[in-house]
Amino acid sequence: MPGNSSTMGQENCESYFIFQGETGLGVGFRTFLYFLGLAYCFVGLSAITARFFQSMESVVSHTRKVVDINPYTGAEIIRYEKVWNFTIADISLLAFGTSFPQISLATIDAIRNLGNLYAGGLGPGTLVGSAAFDLFPIHAVCVVVPRAGELKKIADVGVWLVELFWSFWAYIWLYIILEVWTPNVITIWEALLTVLQYGLLLMHAYAQDKRWPYFSLPLPRSERPEDWVPAEVVTCKSDSGPCNNYSEILEVGEDENRNIVDIFSFHSGSGLGPVYQNVPGTDETPEYSNKDSPEKMSLEDYHVFAIWGQQFVDAVKLKSTESRQLNNLYLRLARISWQLLLVPWRLLFAFVPPYHIAHGWIAFICSLVFISAIAYIVTQLTDLISCVTGINPYVIAFTALASGTSWPDLVASKIAAERQITADSAIANITCSNSVNIYVGIGVPWLIDTAYNFFVYKEPLRIENAAGLSFSLLVFFSTSVGCIAVLVIRRRTLGAELGGPRLWAWITFVFFMLLWLIFVVLSSLKVSGII
């Protein structure tokens, strides 16, 4: 039987990834290679996403000079304020950035299907599966990462409720257009309305943040600190000279042993932000600085091209494994192996220009280009896996693709839950990413396909497995009610959504993971035709 299965697989799948000789390999070996390649692409997504976050920090940290006149003395008072609103930054740049792997994958899938009256299932399946991964496993991780007994609650409940409403409405809306208005068909107007609702989310959240009358909930903003991220002192660990002023990695305290990029430092207004924030943009005015007293600096003083060259040096340089936590030889070997595995990606991504240029916008755009390129490779590998194994692409999308492309969401929310003194950004990233998945991740690809079909064929876009997708939406909506209910109960009993006693934190973790397994199993069985 294994031999017959192998022969059948080779006869049915003549596609290959790099060279035609792949078709002569066994089904099992080909499947292993393609899954290995898929996993390595997810590693690359994590690596480029870290650089994307650094560029995003530079964009959001941009400040503008505001001149006020003292009404009594007539003297000019110069102050610097953030260009970006906290809430809008969370919903747009942060949520969009962490969701961009899924968005680009879905868009590429739509472009590949141009001219086909049926929409590709890879993108929608990945985005719905990603929403479940965001809501359940990421919430589960965020609950347990705070220190034992530490409680972190949402400070601005009003903004969270607005974000939660639009997140739930996104999936209700998707079900309506799939099953109620035009069953199994998507029209150009439905796709357009889907995309436009993302703008409504931004406006509503901003109105709530600013407490506009008639457009916001009358809920007070409680315990929202001036600095959302507590300042940390960056220590130099090199004995050979002064610290590098433009290091891209924020070294966290030794007791934390994290060595992570602080992607949420744009919420800090103190002068003790990450050291890489000290490099200004190209403007002559001191608009971009996290210092309390900004001063004019020239970009040439920091030799941006030297920084760019240093990126290539750092890419091939292995970090020291000398640490109290790495006394075990096997752990040190594992860390060295992991760093060697990352070297090709780090060397490739060193071509991304330093984020010190143009307030990080160039690095921001280049990072998106690399993410799109990796997403294209992911779609090719997924097609091959489905072709070789016969597994329904929706099943692969719900499981492997959703988990792999959602890894940036997990990293972002985990860091926020660890570092921020409130739960706002950690949870906002989850709810907003789910909204972005539908309004942008599904809306834009469907708009591309429906517009093409409308103008070329005068036909709407048909959904091949609409019943399976609708069933997944119902399962997701039902299980998500349980997830939100637990967060509300924790708020009422413990006083916070994240953290708390370790026993209750782990019980919550297990419950959220169980909800995710229910979603994955039921959705996979449905699209496979078993139920």
N, C-alpha and C positions, 0 to 999 in steps of 0.2 A: 504493500500500500504506500509506504513512503516513496518508493521508486516511481510508482505511477503518478503520485501527486506531484513529484518533481518534474516529471516529463510533461504533465498537463500544464504546470505553471510556466514552463519554458515555451510551450507551444502557444499559450494564450497571451503571453507578455513578451513581445519582441522589442519593447522600448528599452533604452539604456541611458545611463547618466553621462558617462565620459567616453567609453569606447564600446564597440559592438560586441567585443568578446565577453561582456558581462552576461549576455543572454545564454552563454554556455555554462555558466556557473549554476550550482544547485539552488533550488528555491530557498532553502533554509539559509544558505550562506549569503545569497543576495539580500534576503530580508535583514539579516544581521548587519551587513555592510550599510544598507540604506538607513536603518535605525541608528547606527553608529554615526553616520554622517548627519542625520537629523539632530542628534544630541550635540554634536560638535557645533552645529549652526546655532543652537540655543546658547551654548557657551559664548559664541561670538556676539549674539544679541545682548547678553549680559555685559560683555566687555564694552561694546560701543554705546550701550545705554548709559554706562557710568560716565563716559565722555560727554554724552548728550546732556546729562544732568549738570555737569560742570558748565557747559555753555549756557544752559538755561539759567543757572545761578547768575551768570554775568549779565544776562538779559534782564532778569528781574531785579537785580541789585542796582540797576541804573537809577540815579536820582536826578532831580532837576532843581535848579536854583530858584528860590522864591524870595522876592524882596518885599518886605513890609515896611510901612512908614509908622513910626511912633507918633500917635496923635498929639502927644503933649510936647515932645521935643523936636519933632520933625526929622529925627535921625532915621537912617535906613537900617533895617534889621534884616540880615541875610540868613536864611535857613535853607536846608536841603531836605526835600521830601521824596519818598519813593514814587516813581512813575506808575508802578503797578500796584493795584489794589490786591490785598492778601487773598480775598475770596476769588477774584477773577483769575489770579495767578494759579490757585489750586485747581480751578475748574478747567482753565484753558491750557496753560503750558504744562503743568504737572500731570493732570489727567490725560491730556492729549499725548504728552511725551511717553508716558508709561503704556499707553494703548497703541502707540504708533506701529509696533510690530504686527498686531492684529489688523489694524487699519490698512497698512500697506499690503499685507497678505491678501485681504479681501479685495482691495482695489486691483491688484495684479490678477487675481482670479477672475474678476469682472472683465478686465481688458482682454484676457485670453479667450473669454466666451463671447466677445463681440461678433455679431452675426448669427449667434445661436439664439433661438427663440426661448430657450430655457436657461435660467440663471444657474451659475455654478453653485454647488452646495458647500464647497470648502470654506468660503469666507463666512457665510451666515452661521454654519455649524461651529466654526472656531470662535466666533464672537459670542454666541450664546453660551458655549462651553466655558469661554473665558470669563463671562459674567458670573457663572456659578463658581468658578475657581476664585475669583475676586471676593465674592460674598462669603463663601464658607471657609476654605483653607486660610485665606489671608486674614480674615477676622479671627480665626482660631489662633494663628501665630501671634497676632497683635495682642490678644488677650493675655498670653503667657510670657511675652518678652519683658514687660516691666519687672523690676526687682520684687522680691517677695514682700507682700504687704503694701506695695506702692500702688496708689490709685490714680488713674488718669481719666478725666471725664471731658465731655464735649463742653467747651465754654460758651459757644454761640449755638444754642439749640435751634434757634430760628433759622439760621443758614442751613444747618444740617437737615431740618425738616423740609426745607425747600428743595435741597439736593435730593433727598430721599423721595419726595413726591415725583420729581421729574425722572428719577431712576425707575420707579415703579410704573409710571405712566408710559415710559419708553417701551416696556415689554407688553403692556396692555395695548398700546397703539399698534405694535407689531402684530399682535394676535388679531386685532380688528381688521387690518388691511389684508391679512392672510386668509381669514376665515369668514368675515362678516361682509365687508363692502364688496370686494371683488375676489371671491374665493379662488385660491391657487394662481392668482394673477396680480401683478404689480403694475400700476399705471404710472405714467410720468408725473402726474400730479401727486400721487401718493408718495413717490420717492422724493419729490421736491418738498412737500410738507414735512417729511421726516427730517430732512436736512435743516430746514428753517427752524424747527423746534429747538435745535441746539442754541440758536441765537436767543430764543425765548428763555431758555434756561439761564444763559449768561445775564440777561437783563433782569430776570426775576431774582437771581441770587445777589446781584449788585444792589437792587432795590431793598432787599432784606438786610444786607450788610449796612447800608446807609440809613435804614429805617425810614424809607419814604412812606408818607401817609397813603393809605388806601391800597398800597402795593406790597406791604410787609405785614408779617405777623406781629402782634403786640407782645413780643417776648423780650425780656431784658437780656443783655449780654453779660453773663456773670463770670467774674474772675478771669477775664481775658487780659493777660499781662501785656505790658508794652513790648517785651522781648519774648517771642514765642519759643525761642531756643536759648537755654541758659548759656552764657558765655563760657568758653573753655580756653584755658591757656595752652597755646601750642608750644611744646617743648622741642628743642633741637637735640637730636640724639647723635649728632656727629661731633667727634672730638677734633676733627681736622680743620674746622673753620666755622664761619658763621652759617646760620640756617639759610636755605635756599628761599629767596623771597617769592619765587614763582612756582613753588611746588604745587602740583595738582592734587596731591593727596593730603587731607587733613589728618595729622597724627593725633588720635584721641589718647586720653590718659592711659598710662601703662596698666592701671588696674582694670581697665575695660578690655584691653587687648583686642581692639576691633580693626584698626587700620582701615577705616571705611571713609568713603567720600561723604562729606556732610552735605547732602543735596538739599537740605532744608534751611541753609544758613540765610536765605533771603528773607526769612521771617525775623532776623535779628537786626536790631538797630544799634547795637553797641559797637564799640570800637574794637572788640576782641573777636571779630569774625575770622573766618579762614584766611590764612596768609595769602592765598592766591587772589583774594579780593582786592589786594592793594594796588594792582596794576590798572591804570585808568584806560578809558577808551581813547579814540582818536581825537575827540573834541578837545579844543584848547581850554575850554572852561572846565572848572573842577566839578563837573556834574556827576561823575561816577566815582563814588568813594564810600566806604563804610566808616571812615574816620569821623570823629566828632568835629574836627576842624579841617575840612577839605582844603587842599592846597594844590596849586597848578603843578602838573608834572608833564613831562614830555615823554611820548611813547618811546623815543629813541633811547632814553635813559635805561630802559629795561631790555633793549636789544631783542626785539620780538623774534627776529630770525634765529638768534642764538637759542632762544627758548624752544623754537620749533625744532632746531637740530638736537637739542637735549631730549626732546620727546623720543627720537629714534634711539638714543643712547639708553634711556630709561626702559625702552621697550624690550631690549635684549639683556638687561641687567636683572639678575636674580636677587630677590630680597633676602636679607639675612635670616637664617632659621635659628639663630642663637637666641633662645628665649626660655624663660623659666617654664613656660607651658609646653615647650617642645623638647624636653629632655629625652623623650623616647625616640630612639633611632628611627623606628618605623614611621612615626608621625613626621619627623623631619624629611624622610625620604618621600613621603606622600606629598608634603608641601612643595618640595623641589619638583616632583613630577607634575604637579598641578601647574606650577609656574612655567615649566617647559611646554606644557600643553597650551598655555595662553600666549606664548611668545609669537607665533605666527599672527594671531589676531592683533596683539598689541603693536606689532611692527606694521601691520596694514593700517591700523587706525592712527598711527603716528602721522600719517599724511593729512589728517584733519588739522587745519590751522589752529594755532593757539587761540583760546577763547578771549584773550586780552584784546583782540582786534574787533573794532566796531561793536563794542559792548557784548561780544559773544555771538552775534547774529550769523557770521560766516561759519563758525564752528557748528552752530545750531543747525544750519541748512545742510552742511556737509555730513553731519551725523545722520540726518534723516535720509540722505542719499545712500549711505552705507547700510542703514537699517532696511531700506527698500530692496537693496541688492541681496541681502541675506534672506529676506522674505521671499524673493523670487526663487532662490535655491531651495528654500523650504517647500514651496509649492511643487517644484519638480520632483523632489524626493518623496513627497507625500503621494503624488500620482504614481510613482514607481512602486511604492509600498502597497498601495491599493491594487495596482495591476498584478504584482507578483503574488500577493497573498490572497487576493479576492475579498479583503476586508472592505466593508462599505466606507467610502471616504468620510461620511458623517461621523462614524464611530471614531476614526482617527482624529477628526477635527475636535470632537467632544473631549477626547482624552489627551493624547500626546501633544497635538498642536495647541490646544487651549492651555495646558499646563506650561508648556515650554515658552510660548509667547507671553504668558502672564507673569513670567519670572520677574521682569522689571517692576511690575505692580507690587509683587511680594517684597522685593528689596526696598522699594520706596516706603511702603507702609510700615515695614519692620523698623527701618531707621527712624521714622517719625515717632513710632510708639516707644522706641528706646530713648530718643534724644529730646523730644519735645515735652514740655511740661503740661500740655493738654492733649486730648485725643483728637482734636479737630482735623488736622491734616492727614493723620493716619486713616481715619474713617472717611474723610471727604475724598481722599484719593480712591477709595473703593467705590463709593456711591457714584462719584463723578465719572470714573472710568467706565462704569456700567452704562451710564447715560451716553458717554462718547461712543461706546461700542455700537449702540443702535443708531443714534442721530447722525453720526459721522461714518462709523465703520461699516454699517450696512446701508445707510442712506446714500452716501456718495457712490459706492459701487453700483447700487441699483439705479441711481440717477444716470450714471454713465450708460448702463445697458438699456434702460427704458428710453432714454433720449435717442440712442442709436436706432433701436427698433422702431421708435415712433417716426423718425424722419426718413428712415431707409425702407422699412417694411410696412409701416402704418399698422403695426401689431404691438400689443402689450407684451410685457415680460412674464413668462410663465415660470412657476416654481415647481421644480421636478418632485421634490419630496416635501411639499407643504404640510402634509399631515404629520410627518415625523417632526418637523420644525415646530409646528403648533403644539404638539404634544409635549415637546421639551419645554416650551414656554409655560405651559400649564404646570408642569412639574416644578419648574424653577420658581414660578410665582408662589406655589403652595409651600415649598420648603423655605423660601425667603421670608415668608410671614413668620415661621418659627424662629428664624435667625434674628429678625428684628425684635420679636417678642422677648427673646432672651436678653438682648441688649437693654430693652426697657426695664425688664425685671432686675437686671444687675444695677441699673441706675437707681431704681426705687429702693432696693435692699442694701446694696453695697455703697451707693453714692457715686459710682463711676462705671463707665462701660469697659474699661481696660484695667488689667492688673487685679489687685486684691489678694485675698488668701490663696495660697498655691493650690490647695485642694479644689476650691471652686473654680479657679482659673483652668485647671486641667480638666475638670468635668465639662466646662464650657467648650474647651478645645475638642474633646472627644465628641461632644454633641454636634458641633459644627462640621467636623470631618464626616460624621455619620450622615448628615444631611447631604453633603457633597457626594458621598458614595451612592446614596439613594438616587440622586439626580443622574449620575453617570450611568448607573446600571439600567435604570428604567428607560433613559433616552436611547442608550445603545441597543437595548432589546427592541424598542419601537422601530427605530430606523432600519434595523436588521430584519424586520418583519416577523420577529418571534412572538411579539404581543400586539 
